[in-house]
Each structure stands twice: as C-alpha cells, then as structure tokens.
Amino acid sequence: MLLTITTHMDQATDLGFLLHKHPDRVQRFEQSFGTAHVFYPDAGEGHCTAALLLDVDPVKLVRTRGRNTPDFSLGQYVNDRPYAASSLLASAMANVFRTAMRGRCDPRPELAETPIPLEIVLPALPCRGGARQAERFFEPLGWDVSAVPVPLDPEFGEWGDSRYVTLTLTGRLRLAEALNQLYVLLPVLDDSKHYWLAPDEVDKLIRAGEGWLGAHPDRGAITRRYLANRRGLVRTALGRLADAEDAPDEALDPAEVEEEPAAEETEEKSVSLAEHRLQSVVQALRDENARRVIDLGCGSGKLLSRLAKDAFFSEISGTDVSHRALSHAWRRLRWDKEPRRENDRVKDVFQGALTYADERFRGYEAAVLMEVVEHVDPPRLAAVERVVFGDAAPRVVVVTTPNAEHNVRYEGLAPGAMRHPDHRFEWTRAEFRAWAGRVASAHGYRVRHVPVGGDDPEVGAPTQMGVFTR
C-alpha cells in the first residue's frame, strides 16, 4: 500500500521539515495492523518525493477487523487490504504524520502556512462509484484530478475495469490541508473502515475537515460515508459543521440528513443551531434598538451578511484576527466581485485582535461576540474584557457561547470533549453566569440571559447568550 508526495518548489527537500521526516533516513513505525515505512526515493533541490509504504500484517489485521470485513475464515486473510489504499493508510498517516497534519513546523513556520506545488499519487485506491467519484470529491478542493481505472486483468480487456483507480492529485495547497483531505477522503472513497466507529469519530472528522469540509458541495455525502450512515453521528457532524467558522449557512440542509424519519421532525428541529443563534442575536439587537453594530470576531461573515440585508440596521462593521476568515467574509459580502456601493450598510471589515485596544472598535451602539470567547486562552480573556467593555464600551454587548452541560446530548462527542478543536474552554450555565455577572459589575453593565436552541429541562439549551446593557 503506497502513497507518494512530490513537490517541485525551490529547496524541495524542505518537504522533510514539513513532514518532520529527514530525507536521508528510512524510518519505520509499528502499527496495530502492520508496519509503516517512510523514505525518500528522490530528494533534490528542485524535486523531492516522500513515500509512505504500509506493509499490512494479515494476522494483525484480523485482530482489528471492521464491520464490513468478510466473516468467512479465508476472507479474513485473502483480501485487498495489503495493496489498496483505505482507512488503514489514513490511520497510518495520522500516526506517522501527526505533527504535519496539525500544520506545525517550528523550524519553518512560514512554510507550513504557505501553499506549495504538490503531486500526490495513490497507485491503487478502491473507489466505489468509479473514477468520477474521486473527481467529485477532490476537484472542489482545488486539485487537478487524474483517476485512471485499473483493469481487472490487462490480458483480458473484455473483463472490464475493477473498482480500483490510480489516483494522481496535482495542485498548490498547504501540506497540512492536503494530508487532512486525504485522511477523510480515503475511507470515504472506499466507503468502508477497518475499525468500529468510536465515540470520538465525529471529533476526528471535524478536526480533519476544518477549513474545507464545511464549504464542500458534497459535504453531506462525505459525512455520511465517513460515519457509515450512522444517523445520530451524521446529524451531529453536520450540525457542528454548520457552526464551524467557514461553513455556509445551508450546511445543515435537511436533504443531507434525509435518512432521519420525517414524521418525527418538528419545524424547530429542522432549523440548525447556527440559524437559531443568528436569529437570537438579531432579535436581541432589535430589542435594544441598536442600529450601529460591530461584529467582534466576525469569522466568515454570517452575521454581517444577515445584518446587511436588514433595513433596521444603519451601520455595520466586522473584525477578525484571521485573514483567511476575512477573505471568506469579503466573498460572502461579494466585495471580491462587486464595487462597494455608497449606501452599503457595511462600513468596514478589517483585521484586528480583541486583546488590544483599537479606536476602530469605538463609536458603535452595540458589539457582538458570537461564539468568540471560548476561542480565547483563559489568561488573555481579561484583556478582551477590558478592550470590549472598558475601552470600546458600547451601550449593548451581546455574547454567545456553548453550554458545556448540553454536550452530553451530542452523539459522537466523546465524554469531556469540546465541540470544536479550537475551543480553549466551554462554560456550564453557572460558570457563564458567574463570568457575565463579574464583568457587568466591573464595567457598569447589567446582563440578562437568553437560552438559544431547544431548552432541555435537564441540561439547558445548546447555546447560552448574555445581553449586556450599560
């Protein structure tokens, strides 16, 4: 089972820094189902290829037998797993290239953030749905895709093609993005996994899919295949994708979870939590008659877009520390395609950090921190409080954040896990009320609390909102 990664960038051997594997060494990594080898068949200044070769032990593989593995005794030992890329290779990638998949490269941090020319080759990839399926899943991610069917037998062309393809991906991406896409899509194309789905499987999908899966036009099909059509897991994953920074508003389209019984669906449940949250924030601003609003931590611009379409609001701005998120916001507002109009309600969308006072934050009637505070390291939260409530000091501040108590209602979320890999903490209702009360008292505000989403009598609503008024 083979995967090769080639780059033609200047100083191509820097690929070793990104993969954390030295080009002059052959390295071996024991897996529960065999042995992974990493080596460089070619390592030059203008051309470098890294290879991951997975040698599967059939006896070890039986011990990790998945649900879809044949039960008859011979089928457990005679199968395509030693040769065809699958979830086995994805698991080996996660073990061998763990740091690279996280985008960490301490010696060359700028390189880890830079898209580089890549060519990825998988000589034998099981592809249920044929070559077009590989194109359907990889092309929207920016790859040029070549998926050549492997014949059943080259000597007997009339037998036709097998379900395997030789896949070649060519494009310019960050290496971490490329590896995470492969990690998700290899088992998706195979439509099978060699292991049972664990409770943290949704967490793995959200983590690996961050920044690309939420915006993928086939995110529903990918999610269903990855999670083996487990209804509860699929709905949880799509709901969390809808809350992710770059997911479009329709990420929880009912069509994507059509396997849910329609008769049990209520009108309230058919609306995603992300939509409930947007509606609640807009209503809170209307209730406080706040027409000039700044969205602090605007992400991909969902709230900005919603406010811009509402004639009630007269002046809107947004800021975020992430340039990548702002580029999504600009596209959502169509600033990348259309000139700004003089009567555009959106005044500005700019890069800024909430831990530093900024005069551009001042002068608004209301500020919104929608799903922002939980992304702040606790030691830096006091700085955000001073900047927002002390320096900017708008008449109204609206804060939303997850309710940690409600996490037990999410199937597929491991005990103690948080809803998003970038969350630094998640508060219980009591913890949020204590924080809100302290901040309000310190800066001359009062606060009222509003549940967002279905208010579970035992664990509360999934999102909690505090409306601060000065």
Buried (B, 14 or more C-beta within 10 A) or exposed (E): BBBBBBBEBEEBBBBBBBBBBBBEEEEEBEBBBBBBBBBBEEBEEEEBBBBBBBEBBBEBBEEBBBEEBEEEEEEBEEBBBBBBBBBBBBBBBBEBBEBBBBBEBEEEEEBBEEBBEBBBBBBBBBBEBBBEBBBBBBBBBBBEBBBEBBBBEEEEEEEEBBBBBBBBBBBBBBBBBBBBBBBBBBBBBBBBBBBEBEEBBBBBBBBBBBBBBBBBEBBBBBBBBBBBEBBEBBBBBBBBBBBBBBBBBEBBBBEBBEEBEEEEEEEEEEBBBBBBBBEBBBEBBEEBEBBBBBBBBBBBBBBBBBBBEEEEBEBBBBBBEBEEBBBBBBEBBEBEEEEEEEEEBBBEBEEBEBBEBBEBBEEBBBBBBBBBBBBBEEEEBEBBBBBBBEEBBBBBBBBBBBBBBBBEBBBBBBEEBBBBBEBBBBBBBEBBBEBBBEBBEEBEBEBEEBBBBBEBEEBBBBBBBBBBBE
